[in-house]
């Protein structure tokens, strides 16, 4: 009975970890895609729809929340990679923000 309980506990934790990692990946991909779309739209037309801005902000908040809650399943190297990706997304958003403000030189500094 003890071995069966141990196995069920391990299976439960592995499933929780798999679910957490899948959620983290999903949120990271959505955030990255929308942030890239936002940055490109801001650069090309300097007029971004309110809907895209809202979607992008929501995606960033969801990604940050997923990192905060699901990050417990990551080792140090994985957490550093996720943090680096989060920083890249934030830079893309800053890049887009500066283009929308009409400051392409500042945007290019952020992009580099």
ABEGO torsion letter per residue (X at the ends): XAAAAAAAAAAAAAAAAAAAAAAAAAAAAAAAAAAAAAAAAAAAAGBBBAAAAAAAAAAAAAAAAAAAAAAAABBAAAAAAAAAAAAAAAAAAAAAAAAAAGBAAAAAAAAX
